Amino acid sequence: MKRTFSPPALAAVDKLAKLGVINSPDYWKQTVTSGKVKYLDILLTKAAAKITKAGTRSATPEAGVASLVSAGVIDTPDYWLKNYGSYPSLGELLCALGGAV
């Protein structure tokens, strides 16, 4: 069986759920392991390294991406802005992460 994910991303999902940043850890773990969202493992791992508590969600995915760029979590904003609508709940994840950094 080919592994298409990194275990640190799964630990990142657990941390983000424990902090209250995300409320559907099983969904995001399944998404990471499926490999359907390119770079999701990196996004989650980098976000979990920076985030220490949940915050007020960003109003839009674009605002979330901007916050994540400012925090040094995302260095490819064009990719996320172009693709957040291509997978269910990805925009909401960007809002949650952006509000917590």
DSSP file (Angstrom, degrees, kcal/mol; ACC not computed):
  #  RESIDUE AA STRUCTURE BP1 BP2  ACC     N-H-->O    O-->H-N    N-H-->O    O-->H-N    TCO  KAPPA ALPHA  PHI   PSI    X-CA   Y-CA   Z-CA
    1    1 A M              0   0    0      0, 0.0     2,-0.3     0, 0.0     0, 0.0   0.000 360.0 360.0 360.0 128.1    0.0    0.0    0.0
    2    2 A K        -     0   0    0      2,-0.0     2,-0.6     1,-0.0     0, 0.0  -0.618 360.0-138.3 -80.9 132.3    1.4    3.4   -1.0
    3    3 A R        +     0   0    0     -2,-0.3    30,-0.0     1,-0.1    -1,-0.0  -0.815  23.9 174.9 -92.0 123.8    1.5    6.1    1.6
    4    4 A T        +     0   0    0     -2,-0.6     2,-0.3    29,-0.3    -1,-0.1   0.128  60.3  57.8-113.1  19.1    0.4    9.4    0.3
    5    5 A F  S    S-     0   0    0     29,-0.1    28,-0.1    36,-0.0    27,-0.0  -0.916  75.5-120.8-141.5 166.1    0.5   11.3    3.6
    6    6 A S    >>  -     0   0    0     -2,-0.3     3,-1.9     1,-0.1     4,-0.8  -0.947  19.5-132.9-111.6 133.1    2.9   12.1    6.3
    7    7 A P  H >> S+     0   0    0      0, 0.0     4,-1.9     0, 0.0     3,-0.6   0.814 103.7  67.3 -52.5 -33.3    2.1   11.1    9.9
    8    8 A P  H 3> S+     0   0    0      0, 0.0     4,-2.1     0, 0.0     5,-0.1   0.844  95.3  57.8 -57.6 -29.5    2.9   14.6   11.2
    9    9 A A  H <> S+     0   0    0     -3,-1.9     4,-1.9     2,-0.2     5,-0.1   0.870 104.3  50.4 -67.3 -35.1   -0.1   15.8    9.4
   10   10 A L  H <X S+     0   0    0     -4,-0.8     4,-1.9    -3,-0.6    -1,-0.2   0.897 110.7  48.6 -69.9 -39.2   -2.3   13.4   11.3
   11   11 A A  H  X S+     0   0    0     -4,-1.9     4,-2.3     1,-0.2    -2,-0.2   0.870 108.8  55.2 -64.7 -36.0   -0.8   14.6   14.6
   12   12 A A  H  X S+     0   0    0     -4,-2.1     4,-2.7    -5,-0.2    -2,-0.2   0.899 105.4  51.7 -63.3 -41.0   -1.4   18.2   13.4
   13   13 A V  H  X S+     0   0    0     -4,-1.9     4,-2.2     1,-0.2    -1,-0.2   0.924 109.5  50.1 -61.1 -44.5   -5.1   17.4   12.9
   14   14 A D  H  X S+     0   0    0     -4,-1.9     4,-2.4     2,-0.2    -2,-0.2   0.922 112.1  47.6 -60.2 -44.2   -5.3   16.0   16.4
   15   15 A K  H  X S+     0   0    0     -4,-2.3     4,-2.1     1,-0.2    -2,-0.2   0.933 111.9  49.0 -63.1 -46.8   -3.7   19.2   17.8
   16   16 A L  H  <>S+     0   0    0     -4,-2.7     5,-2.3     1,-0.2     6,-1.2   0.856 112.7  48.5 -63.5 -35.3   -5.9   21.5   15.9
   17   17 A A  H ><5S+     0   0    0     -4,-2.2     3,-1.0    -5,-0.2    -1,-0.2   0.916 109.8  51.4 -69.4 -43.1   -9.0   19.6   17.0
   18   18 A K  H 3<5S+     0   0    0     -4,-2.4    -2,-0.2     1,-0.3    -1,-0.2   0.867 109.7  50.6 -61.9 -36.4   -7.9   19.7   20.6
   19   19 A L  T 3<5S-     0   0    0     -4,-2.1    35,-0.9    -5,-0.2    -1,-0.3   0.611 116.5-116.6 -76.2 -12.2   -7.3   23.5   20.4
   20   20 A G  T < 5S+     0   0    0     -3,-1.0    -3,-0.2    -4,-0.5    -2,-0.1   0.611  82.3 120.6  86.5  12.3  -10.8   23.9   19.0
   21   21 A V  S   <S+     0   0    0     -5,-2.3     2,-0.3    -6,-0.2    -4,-0.2   0.893  80.6  25.1 -75.5 -40.5   -9.6   25.2   15.6
   22   22 A I        -     0   0    0     -6,-1.2    -2,-0.3    -9,-0.2    -1,-0.2  -0.928  60.5-166.2-122.3 150.0  -11.3   22.4   13.7
   23   23 A N  S    S+     0   0    0     -2,-0.3     3,-0.1     1,-0.2    -1,-0.1   0.248  78.8  59.5-119.8  12.6  -14.2   20.3   14.7
   24   24 A S     >  +     0   0    0      1,-0.1     4,-1.8     2,-0.1     3,-0.3  -0.449  53.2 158.1-136.7  63.6  -14.1   17.4   12.3
   25   25 A P  H  > S+     0   0    0      0, 0.0     4,-2.6     0, 0.0     5,-0.2   0.855  74.2  55.9 -59.9 -36.6  -10.7   15.7   12.7
   26   26 A D  H  > S+     0   0    0      1,-0.2     4,-2.3     2,-0.2     5,-0.2   0.909 107.0  51.0 -63.0 -39.8  -11.8   12.4   11.2
   27   27 A Y  H  > S+     0   0    0     -3,-0.3     4,-2.2     1,-0.2    -1,-0.2   0.936 113.3  44.0 -60.8 -47.3  -12.9   14.2    8.0
   28   28 A W  H  X S+     0   0    0     -4,-1.8     4,-2.7     2,-0.2    -2,-0.2   0.854 111.5  53.2 -71.6 -33.4   -9.5   16.0    7.7
   29   29 A K  H  X S+     0   0    0     -4,-2.6     4,-2.6    -5,-0.2    -1,-0.2   0.927 111.3  46.9 -63.3 -43.2   -7.5   12.9    8.5
   30   30 A Q  H  X S+     0   0    0     -4,-2.3     4,-1.8    -5,-0.2    -2,-0.2   0.903 112.3  50.5 -64.0 -40.4   -9.4   11.0    5.8
   31   31 A T  H  X>S+     0   0    0     -4,-2.2     4,-1.0     2,-0.2     5,-0.8   0.917 111.5  47.7 -64.6 -43.6   -8.8   13.9    3.4
   32   32 A V  H ><5S+     0   0    0     -4,-2.7     3,-0.8     1,-0.2    -2,-0.2   0.949 113.8  46.4 -61.6 -48.9   -5.1   14.0    4.2
   33   33 A T  H 3<5S+     0   0    0     -4,-2.6   -29,-0.3     1,-0.2    -1,-0.2   0.779 106.5  59.5 -68.9 -24.7   -4.7   10.2    3.8
   34   34 A S  H 3<5S-     0   0    0     -4,-1.8    -1,-0.2    -5,-0.2    -2,-0.2   0.783  95.4-141.5 -72.2 -25.4   -6.7   10.2    0.5
   35   35 A G  T <<5 +     0   0    0     -4,-1.0    -3,-0.1    -3,-0.8    -2,-0.1   0.633  61.2 129.4  74.3  12.8   -4.2   12.6   -1.1
   36   36 A K      < +     0   0    0     -5,-0.8     2,-0.7     1,-0.2    -4,-0.1   0.724  63.0  56.5 -75.6 -20.9   -7.1   14.4   -2.9
   37   37 A V  S >  S-     0   0    0     -6,-0.5     3,-1.8    -5,-0.1     4,-0.4  -0.910  88.4-135.6-114.7 105.5   -5.9   17.9   -1.7
   38   38 A K  T 3  S+     0   0    0     -2,-0.7    -2,-0.1     1,-0.3    -6,-0.0  -0.308  85.5   7.1 -59.6 135.8   -2.4   18.6   -2.8
   39   39 A Y  T 3> S+     0   0    0      1,-0.1     4,-2.5    -7,-0.1    -1,-0.3   0.460  88.0 124.2  72.5   3.5   -0.2   20.1   -0.1
   40   40 A L  H <> S+     0   0    0     -3,-1.8     4,-2.8     1,-0.2     5,-0.3   0.898  71.9  54.8 -61.3 -39.0   -2.9   19.7    2.6
   41   41 A D  H  > S+     0   0    0     -4,-0.4     4,-2.2     1,-0.2    -1,-0.2   0.906 110.2  45.9 -60.2 -41.1   -0.5   17.8    4.8
   42   42 A I  H  > S+     0   0    0      2,-0.2     4,-2.8     1,-0.2     5,-0.3   0.921 112.1  51.4 -67.6 -44.3    2.0   20.6    4.6
   43   43 A L  H  X S+     0   0    0     -4,-2.5     4,-2.5     1,-0.2     5,-0.2   0.943 113.6  43.6 -57.5 -50.3   -0.7   23.2    5.3
   44   44 A L  H  X S+     0   0    0     -4,-2.8     4,-2.6     2,-0.2    -1,-0.2   0.900 114.7  49.0 -65.0 -41.8   -1.9   21.4    8.4
   45   45 A T  H  X S+     0   0    0     -4,-2.2     4,-1.4    -5,-0.3    -1,-0.2   0.928 114.8  43.9 -64.8 -46.0    1.5   20.6    9.8
   46   46 A K  H  X S+     0   0    0     -4,-2.8     4,-1.0     2,-0.2    -2,-0.2   0.889 114.5  50.2 -67.4 -38.8    2.7   24.2    9.3
   47   47 A A  H >X S+     0   0    0     -4,-2.5     4,-2.6    -5,-0.3     3,-0.8   0.930 109.1  50.9 -64.6 -45.1   -0.5   25.7   10.8
   48   48 A A  H 3< S+     0   0    0     -4,-2.6    -1,-0.2     1,-0.3    -2,-0.2   0.816 105.3  57.4 -63.8 -29.8   -0.4   23.4   13.8
   49   49 A A  H 3< S+     0   0    0     -4,-1.4    -1,-0.3    -5,-0.2    -2,-0.2   0.795 116.8  34.1 -69.6 -27.4    3.2   24.5   14.5
   50   50 A K  H << S+     0   0    0     -4,-1.0     2,-0.3    -3,-0.8    -2,-0.2   0.768  99.9  87.0 -96.2 -31.2    2.1   28.1   14.7
   51   51 A I     <  +     0   0    0     -4,-2.6    50,-0.1     1,-0.1     3,-0.1  -0.557  36.3 165.7 -84.4 131.8   -1.3   27.9   16.3
   52   52 A T        +     0   0    0     48,-0.5     2,-0.3     1,-0.4    -1,-0.1   0.527  68.9   7.4-116.5 -14.1   -1.7   27.9   20.0
   53   53 A K  S    S-     0   0    0     47,-0.5    -1,-0.4   -33,-0.0   -33,-0.1  -0.983  80.8 -92.4-161.2 158.4   -5.4   28.6   20.4
   54   54 A A        -     0   0    0    -35,-0.9     2,-0.2    -2,-0.3   -33,-0.1  -0.402  44.3-174.1 -70.4 152.3   -8.6   28.9   18.4
   55   55 A G        -     0   0    0     41,-0.3     2,-0.4    -2,-0.1    45,-0.2  -0.767  39.6 -61.2-134.8-178.1   -9.5   32.4   17.2
   56   56 A T        -     0   0    0     43,-0.3     3,-0.1    -2,-0.2     0, 0.0  -0.557  65.7-110.0 -68.8 126.0  -12.3   34.1   15.5
   57   57 A R        -     0   0    0     -2,-0.4    39,-0.2     1,-0.1    38,-0.1  -0.201  32.7-102.8 -57.6 144.7  -12.6   32.6   12.0
   58   58 A S        -     0   0    0     37,-2.4    41,-0.1    36,-0.2    -1,-0.1  -0.399  27.9-125.4 -62.5 147.2  -11.6   34.7    9.1
   59   59 A A  S    S+     0   0    0     -3,-0.1    -1,-0.1     1,-0.1    36,-0.1   0.815  88.5  16.8 -68.9 -31.0  -14.7   36.1    7.3
   60   60 A T  S  > S-     0   0    0      1,-0.1     4,-2.2    35,-0.1     5,-0.2  -0.936  77.4-113.8-137.9 158.7  -13.6   34.7    3.9
   61   61 A P  H  > S+     0   0    0      0, 0.0     4,-2.8     0, 0.0     5,-0.2   0.876 118.8  57.2 -58.7 -35.5  -11.2   32.0    2.6
   62   62 A E  H  > S+     0   0    0      1,-0.2     4,-2.2     2,-0.2     5,-0.1   0.912 107.4  46.3 -62.2 -42.1   -9.2   34.9    1.0
   63   63 A A  H  > S+     0   0    0      2,-0.2     4,-2.3     1,-0.2    -1,-0.2   0.880 111.8  52.4 -66.7 -37.7   -8.8   36.6    4.4
   64   64 A G  H  X S+     0   0    0     -4,-2.2     4,-2.3     2,-0.2    -2,-0.2   0.918 109.3  48.5 -62.6 -44.3   -7.8   33.3    5.9
   65   65 A V  H  X S+     0   0    0     -4,-2.8     4,-2.4     2,-0.2    -2,-0.2   0.916 109.9  52.6 -62.1 -43.2   -5.2   32.8    3.2
   66   66 A A  H  X S+     0   0    0     -4,-2.2     4,-2.4     1,-0.2    -2,-0.2   0.914 110.7  47.3 -60.1 -43.1   -3.9   36.4    3.8
   67   67 A S  H  X S+     0   0    0     -4,-2.3     4,-1.9     1,-0.2    -1,-0.2   0.897 111.7  50.4 -64.3 -40.5   -3.6   35.7    7.5
   68   68 A L  H  <>S+     0   0    0     -4,-2.3     5,-2.5     2,-0.2     6,-1.3   0.852 110.2  50.1 -67.6 -34.4   -1.8   32.4    6.9
   69   69 A V  H ><5S+     0   0    0     -4,-2.4     3,-1.4     4,-0.2    -2,-0.2   0.939 110.2  50.1 -65.7 -47.3    0.7   34.1    4.5
   70   70 A S  H 3<5S+     0   0    0     -4,-2.4    -2,-0.2     1,-0.3    -1,-0.2   0.843 110.2  50.9 -59.7 -34.4    1.4   36.8    7.1
   71   71 A A  T 3<5S-     0   0    0     -4,-1.9    -1,-0.3    -5,-0.2    -2,-0.2   0.524 116.4-114.6 -82.2  -5.7    2.0   34.1    9.7
   72   72 A G  T < 5S+     0   0    0     -3,-1.4    -3,-0.2    -4,-0.4    -2,-0.1   0.647  86.7 113.8  82.3  14.7    4.4   32.3    7.5
   73   73 A V  S   <S+     0   0    0     -5,-2.5     2,-0.5     1,-0.2    -4,-0.2   0.878  74.8  40.7 -83.8 -41.0    2.2   29.2    7.2
   74   74 A I        +     0   0    0     -6,-1.3    -2,-0.2    -9,-0.2    -1,-0.2  -0.920  48.8 167.7-112.4 130.4    1.5   29.6    3.4
   75   75 A D  S    S+     0   0    0     -2,-0.5     3,-0.1     1,-0.1    -1,-0.1   0.245  77.8  59.3-118.8  10.0    4.0   30.6    0.8
   76   76 A T    >>  +     0   0    0      1,-0.1     4,-1.4     2,-0.0     3,-0.7  -0.481  57.4 157.4-130.4  61.9    1.8   29.7   -2.2
   77   77 A P  H 3> S+     0   0    0      0, 0.0     4,-2.8     0, 0.0     5,-0.3   0.850  70.9  60.8 -59.7 -34.9   -1.3   31.9   -1.7
   78   78 A D  H 3> S+     0   0    0      1,-0.2     4,-2.0     2,-0.2     5,-0.2   0.889 102.6  52.4 -59.8 -38.8   -2.2   31.7   -5.4
   79   79 A Y  H <> S+     0   0    0     -3,-0.7     4,-1.8     2,-0.2    -1,-0.2   0.952 113.5  41.9 -60.8 -50.5   -2.5   27.9   -5.2
   80   80 A W  H  X S+     0   0    0     -4,-1.4     4,-1.8     1,-0.2    -2,-0.2   0.885 114.1  51.4 -68.1 -39.0   -4.9   28.0   -2.2
   81   81 A L  H  < S+     0   0    0     -4,-2.8     4,-0.2     1,-0.2    -1,-0.2   0.872 114.5  44.2 -64.8 -35.8   -6.9   31.0   -3.6
   82   82 A K  H  < S+     0   0    0     -4,-2.0    -1,-0.2    -5,-0.3    -2,-0.2   0.806 124.0  33.2 -76.2 -30.0   -7.4   29.1   -6.9
   83   83 A N  H >< S+     0   0    0     -4,-1.8     3,-2.1    -5,-0.2     4,-0.3   0.495  82.9  95.8-111.3  -4.7   -8.2   25.7   -5.4
   84   84 A Y  G >< S+     0   0    0     -4,-1.8     7,-0.7     1,-0.3     3,-0.7   0.793  88.1  53.5 -63.4 -24.0  -10.1   26.2   -2.1
   85   85 A G  G 3  S+     0   0    0     -4,-0.2    -1,-0.3     1,-0.2    -2,-0.1   0.506  92.2  75.7 -83.9  -2.7  -13.4   25.8   -3.9
   86   86 A S  G <  S+     0   0    0     -3,-2.1    -1,-0.2     1,-0.1    -2,-0.2   0.515  95.4  45.1 -89.9  -3.8  -12.4   22.5   -5.5
   87   87 A Y  S X  S-     0   0    0     -3,-0.7     3,-1.8    -4,-0.3     4,-0.4  -0.998  95.0 -98.2-141.3 135.5  -12.8   20.4   -2.3
   88   88 A P  T 3  S-     0   0    0      0, 0.0    -2,-0.1     0, 0.0    -3,-0.1  -0.237 102.8  -0.2 -55.8 131.3  -15.7   20.4    0.2
   89   89 A S  T 3> S+     0   0    0      1,-0.1     4,-2.1    -4,-0.1     5,-0.1   0.409  92.9 117.6  73.7   0.8  -15.0   22.4    3.4
   90   90 A L  H <> S+     0   0    0     -3,-1.8     4,-2.3    -6,-0.3     5,-0.2   0.908  76.2  50.9 -66.1 -39.5  -11.5   23.5    2.3
   91   91 A G  H  > S+     0   0    0     -7,-0.7     4,-2.0    -4,-0.4    -1,-0.2   0.910 109.9  50.3 -60.7 -41.7  -12.6   27.2    2.3
   92   92 A E  H  > S+     0   0    0      2,-0.2     4,-2.4     1,-0.2    -1,-0.2   0.869 108.2  53.2 -64.6 -36.8  -14.0   26.8    5.8
   93   93 A L  H  X S+     0   0    0     -4,-2.1     4,-3.0     2,-0.2     5,-0.3   0.929 107.6  50.5 -62.6 -44.9  -10.7   25.2    6.9
   94   94 A L  H  X S+     0   0    0     -4,-2.3     4,-2.5     1,-0.2    -2,-0.2   0.881 110.4  50.3 -61.7 -38.0   -8.7   28.2    5.5
   95   95 A C  H  X S+     0   0    0     -4,-2.0   -37,-2.4     2,-0.2     4,-1.7   0.922 113.0  46.3 -63.6 -44.2  -11.1   30.5    7.5
   96   96 A A  H  X S+     0   0    0     -4,-2.4     4,-0.7   -39,-0.2   -41,-0.3   0.934 116.5  43.1 -65.4 -47.3  -10.6   28.5   10.7
   97   97 A L  H >X S+     0   0    0     -4,-3.0     4,-1.1     1,-0.2     3,-0.9   0.914 112.6  53.5 -66.4 -42.1   -6.8   28.3   10.3
   98   98 A G  H 3< S+     0   0    0     -4,-2.5     3,-0.2    -5,-0.3    -1,-0.2   0.835 107.6  51.3 -63.1 -32.7   -6.5   32.0    9.3
   99   99 A G  H 3< S+     0   0    0     -4,-1.7   -43,-0.3     1,-0.2    -1,-0.3   0.654 110.5  49.8 -77.2 -14.4   -8.5   33.1   12.3
  100  100 A A  H <<        0   0    0     -3,-0.9   -48,-0.5    -4,-0.7   -47,-0.5   0.583 360.0 360.0-101.8 -12.4   -6.2   31.1   14.7
  101  101 A V     <        0   0    0     -4,-1.1    -1,-0.2    -3,-0.2    -2,-0.1   0.495 360.0 360.0 -84.2 360.0   -2.8   32.2   13.5
